[in-house]
Amino acid sequence: MAKLMSDETKLQLARELGVEHIVRREGWGGVSSRNCGNLVRLAIQKAEQAMAQKR
């Protein structure tokens, strides 16, 4: 299966949401479901913004 996001991109999103310390300490399994949803929402928002800028 192909990666949709690089590990660095995911870590950057985690940093923006203030959960990077959890990822570094416990791995992605330690991030709550709510925060995972917030990470996905932020990733989609950034992708939409990038697409809009290309137009």
N, C-alpha and C positions, 0 to 999 in steps of 0.2 A: 504494500500500500504506500502510495506517495505521501510525503509530508505536505501539509497545507501551509504550515507556518514553521519557520525556523525556531530552534530552541531559544536563540537570542531574542527573537521577536516576542515569543511567549514570556520570557523573563522581563523584557521591557514593559509589557502590558501589566505584569504582576507588580512591577516597581511602581507604575503609575497608580495602581489601585491600592498600594500599600500592603501587599501580601508577599512581597519578595522574600522577606525574612522567613516566612512559613515554608515557602518552596525550598529555600536553601537548607533549612533545618530538617524538614520532614519529607520533602519531595512533594510532587503534585497531589499525592493522595491525602496530604494533610490540609489541603485547601478545601474550605467548605463548599457545598453545592451552590450556595448563594453566590459566593465569590467566583466560582467557576462560571456561573451564568453571567456575572458581571464582566468577566474576562472575555467571554464570547461576544457579549453585547458591544464592548469596547472595540474588539477586533473588527466586527462588522461595521461599526461606525467609521473606523479609520479606513477600511477598505472602500466604503461608499464615498468618503471624502476624497480619497486618492483617485477614484474613478471620475468624480465630478471635476477634478482639477485637470484631467487629461482631455476633457471635452473642449 
